[in-house]
Amino acid sequence: MGFFKMRAPRKFEHKYIYVDERREKLEKIENKAKRDLGLLPPEEGTYRERIQGAFVESTTHLKRRKQNSGYLKTQTLLVWLLVAIFILHYLLTGSWSF
């Protein structure tokens, strides 16, 4: 019966063996304190933060989609509201015509 339920593959999970999490945390705290004091240059951000919106901003159709996302949500809500009104009318009157 494999047609109805497809099992998802196991997710990859890699755990480091030789990592000192306490030392890394202390280094982050020290670097943050040094940046606050002005001893180190300000951090530019992680790789993920730098590229997060780069692809969307470089394509026109994705920009347009991002700008119109609120409009589409409103439009979908109105359609569902009309469907609910028609169903309610049918349940109360027993006919589809107004």
QUIJOTA-V154747 format. One record per residue. N is the residue number from 1. RES is the residue in one small letter. OMEGA is omega in degrees with one decimal (none if undefined). Layout:
n:N res:RES omega:OMEGA
n:N res:RES omega:OMEGA
//
This chain:
n:1 res:m omega:-179.9
n:2 res:g omega:-178.5
n:3 res:f omega:-171.1
n:4 res:f omega:-177.3
n:5 res:k omega:178.2
n:6 res:m omega:179.6
n:7 res:r omega:177.3
n:8 res:a omega:178.3
n:9 res:p omega:178.4
n:10 res:r omega:-179.8
n:11 res:k omega:179.4
n:12 res:f omega:178.9
n:13 res:e omega:-177.8
n:14 res:h omega:177.8
n:15 res:k omega:179.3
n:16 res:y omega:-178.8
n:17 res:i omega:-173.5
n:18 res:y omega:-179.9
n:19 res:v omega:176.4
n:20 res:d omega:-175.5
n:21 res:e omega:-180.0
n:22 res:r omega:-180.0
n:23 res:r omega:178.2
n:24 res:e omega:178.9
n:25 res:k omega:177.8
n:26 res:l omega:178.2
n:27 res:e omega:177.4
n:28 res:k omega:179.3
n:29 res:i omega:178.8
n:30 res:e omega:-179.9
n:31 res:n omega:178.6
n:32 res:k omega:178.7
n:33 res:a omega:179.1
n:34 res:k omega:177.8
n:35 res:r omega:178.5
n:36 res:d omega:179.3
n:37 res:l omega:178.5
n:38 res:g omega:179.6
n:39 res:l omega:177.9
n:40 res:l omega:177.2
n:41 res:p omega:-179.3
n:42 res:p omega:-177.5
n:43 res:e omega:-178.3
n:44 res:e omega:-176.6
n:45 res:g omega:-179.5
n:46 res:t omega:179.8
n:47 res:y omega:-179.0
n:48 res:r omega:-179.8
n:49 res:e omega:-178.1
n:50 res:r omega:-176.0
n:51 res:i omega:-171.1
n:52 res:q omega:-177.7
n:53 res:g omega:-173.8
n:54 res:a omega:-177.0
n:55 res:f omega:-179.7
n:56 res:v omega:-178.2
n:57 res:e omega:-176.7
n:58 res:s omega:179.6
n:59 res:t omega:-174.8
n:60 res:t omega:-177.0
n:61 res:h omega:177.1
n:62 res:l omega:175.1
n:63 res:k omega:-179.4
n:64 res:r omega:179.6
n:65 res:r omega:179.1
n:66 res:k omega:179.6
n:67 res:q omega:-176.1
n:68 res:n omega:-175.6
n:69 res:s omega:178.1
n:70 res:g omega:178.9
n:71 res:y omega:-179.3
n:72 res:l omega:177.9
n:73 res:k omega:178.7
n:74 res:t omega:179.7
n:75 res:q omega:178.3
n:76 res:t omega:178.8
n:77 res:l omega:178.7
n:78 res:l omega:178.3
n:79 res:v omega:179.4
n:80 res:w omega:177.7
n:81 res:l omega:177.3
n:82 res:l omega:178.0
n:83 res:v omega:179.3
n:84 res:a omega:178.2
n:85 res:i omega:178.0
n:86 res:f omega:179.7
n:87 res:i omega:178.1
n:88 res:l omega:177.9
n:89 res:h omega:179.2
n:90 res:y omega:-179.9
n:91 res:l omega:-178.5
n:92 res:l omega:-174.1
n:93 res:t omega:-178.7
n:94 res:g omega:178.0
n:95 res:s omega:-178.9
n:96 res:w omega:-176.7
n:97 res:s omega:179.5
n:98 res:f omega:none
//
